[in-house]
Protein backbone atom coordinates (compact mmCIF):
# COMPACT_ATOMS: atom_id res chain seq x y z
CA UNK A 1 0.00 0.00 0.00
CA UNK A 2 2.30 2.47 -1.18
CA UNK A 3 5.33 2.13 1.07
CA UNK A 4 8.14 -0.34 0.75
CA UNK A 5 9.83 -2.20 3.59
CA UNK A 6 12.90 0.02 3.12
CA UNK A 7 10.79 3.18 3.53
CA UNK A 8 9.16 1.80 6.67
CA UNK A 9 12.54 0.88 8.17
CA UNK A 10 13.90 4.31 7.24
CA UNK A 11 10.91 6.04 8.91
CA UNK A 12 11.39 4.00 12.09
CA UNK A 13 15.14 4.66 12.17
CA UNK A 14 14.49 8.41 11.81
CA UNK A 15 12.12 8.23 14.78
CA UNK A 16 14.68 6.32 16.84
CA UNK A 17 17.39 8.84 15.98
CA UNK A 18 15.17 11.75 17.06
CA UNK A 19 14.39 10.04 20.37
CA UNK A 20 18.07 9.33 20.98
CA UNK A 21 19.01 12.97 20.52
CA UNK A 22 16.65 14.04 23.29
CA UNK A 23 17.96 11.45 25.77
CA UNK A 24 20.87 12.44 27.93
CA UNK A 25 23.43 9.96 29.07
CA UNK A 26 23.58 9.24 32.80
CA UNK A 27 27.19 10.43 33.01
CA UNK A 28 26.19 13.80 31.53
CA UNK A 29 23.51 14.17 34.21
CA UNK A 30 25.95 13.15 36.94
CA UNK A 31 28.50 15.74 35.77
CA UNK A 32 25.81 18.44 35.56
CA UNK A 33 24.68 17.72 39.13
CA UNK A 34 28.24 17.69 40.46
CA UNK A 35 29.08 20.94 38.65
CA UNK A 36 25.96 22.62 40.03
CA UNK A 37 26.80 21.49 43.55
CA UNK A 38 30.39 22.73 43.47
CA UNK A 39 29.27 26.04 44.97
CA UNK A 40 26.69 24.38 47.20
CA UNK A 41 23.06 24.33 46.09
CA UNK A 42 19.63 23.38 47.35
CA UNK A 43 17.95 20.32 45.88
CA UNK A 44 15.26 22.31 44.05
CA UNK A 45 17.83 24.57 42.38
CA UNK A 46 19.81 21.57 41.12
CA UNK A 47 16.61 19.90 39.95
CA UNK A 48 15.43 22.86 37.87
CA UNK A 49 18.83 23.79 36.41
CA UNK A 50 19.71 20.21 35.44
CA UNK A 51 16.15 19.54 34.23
CA UNK A 52 15.20 16.49 36.28
CA UNK A 53 12.03 15.40 38.00
CA UNK A 54 12.10 15.20 41.77
CA UNK A 55 12.18 11.39 41.74
CA UNK A 56 15.05 11.34 39.22
CA UNK A 57 17.01 13.85 41.29
CA UNK A 58 16.53 11.83 44.48
CA UNK A 59 17.91 8.71 42.78
CA UNK A 60 20.96 10.55 41.44
CA UNK A 61 21.69 12.37 44.71
CA UNK A 62 21.37 9.19 46.76
CA UNK A 63 23.72 7.33 44.45
CA UNK A 64 26.25 10.18 44.37
CA UNK A 65 26.10 10.50 48.15
CA UNK A 66 26.63 6.74 48.64
CA UNK A 67 29.72 6.92 46.43
CA UNK A 68 31.10 9.91 48.36
CA UNK A 69 30.90 12.31 45.39
CA UNK A 70 28.49 14.74 47.08
CA UNK A 71 27.48 15.65 50.62
CA UNK A 72 24.43 17.27 52.16
CA UNK A 73 24.41 19.56 55.17
CA UNK A 74 21.39 21.59 56.28
CA UNK A 75 19.70 21.15 52.89
CA UNK A 76 22.74 22.31 50.92
CA UNK A 77 24.34 19.80 48.54
CA UNK A 78 28.05 20.20 47.88
CA UNK A 79 30.46 18.33 45.62
CA UNK A 80 33.32 16.62 47.44
CA UNK A 81 36.94 16.45 46.28
CA UNK A 82 36.21 12.94 45.05
CA UNK A 83 33.28 14.36 43.04
CA UNK A 84 35.54 17.02 41.52
CA UNK A 85 37.84 14.23 40.34
CA UNK A 86 34.83 12.62 38.64
CA UNK A 87 34.09 15.89 36.80
CA UNK A 88 37.72 16.15 35.69
CA UNK A 89 37.78 12.52 34.51
CA UNK A 90 34.56 12.96 32.53
CA UNK A 91 35.88 16.13 30.92
CA UNK A 92 39.05 14.29 29.88
CA UNK A 93 36.99 11.49 28.33
CA UNK A 94 34.79 14.05 26.55
CA UNK A 95 37.85 15.78 25.04
CA UNK A 96 39.30 12.47 23.89
CA UNK A 97 35.97 11.43 22.34
CA UNK A 98 35.64 14.74 20.49
CA UNK A 99 39.16 14.33 19.17
CA UNK A 100 38.27 10.95 17.71
CA UNK A 101 35.24 12.19 15.77
N, C-alpha and C positions, 0 to 999 in steps of 0.2 A: 502495500500500500503506500508506495511512494518512496519509502526510505530503505536504503540498503543496510546490511549489517554493519558495514564500515562506518556509515553515517551515524548509526545508533551508538556504536562504540565511541566514536569521536565526540558526540554530544555528551555522553556519560563521562568521558575523560576530561572534557572542559569543565563540567560541573565539579568533578573531584579536585581539579586544579584550583578552582575558585575557592572551594571550601578549605583547602590546604593553606592558601595564602592568608586566610583570616585567623587560622589557628596559630597560637604562639607555642613555642617549645617551652617545656617546663624549666629548662635552665635559663631561658630569657626572663621568665617570671621571677625565678629565684634571684637573679642578678638585679632585676629592677627593685625588688623588695629590699635587698641588702643595700643597694645604693640609696634608696629613700631613707633607710633607717640609719645611715651613717651619721647624720646630724641629730638623730633621735626624733621619732615621730609617734603620734598616736595611731592606733589601729585604723580608725576611720580615714585619716589622711592618707595612709599607705593604700588602703583599699580603693579610694577614689582615684588617686594618682596612677596607680598601677592598673586599674580597671578590672578589679575582681569582685565577685560576689562575697558576701560575708562568710559563707560556708567555705568557699575556696580559700579565702585569706586565712581563716582559722587553721585549715589543713596545712597550708604552707608555713605559717608561723610556728605551729606545733612541731613540725618536722625540722625546721631550721633551729628552733630552740633545743630540741633533743640532740641535734648534732653539734651544738655549741657555737653556731654561726651568728646567733642573735640572742639578746637578753631583753627582759622586760622588768621595769622597775617603776612602780606607781603609774602604770598605764602608758609609759613611754617605752617604745621598742628601739633598741640601739644595736647596731652591728658590732660584733666583737672583732678582735684582731684576726681570729681564725676566719671569720666571715669576710674580712677585707682580703685575705689571701684567696678566698674563693672567687671574689670579684676579679682580682688580678689574673688568676688562672683562666677564667672564662674569657677575659679580654685578650689574653695571649692566644688562646684557641681561636677566637673570632678573627684575629689578625692573620693567623696562619691560614685559616679557611678562606679568607678573602684573597689572600695571595695565590691560592691554588686556582681559583676560578678564572 
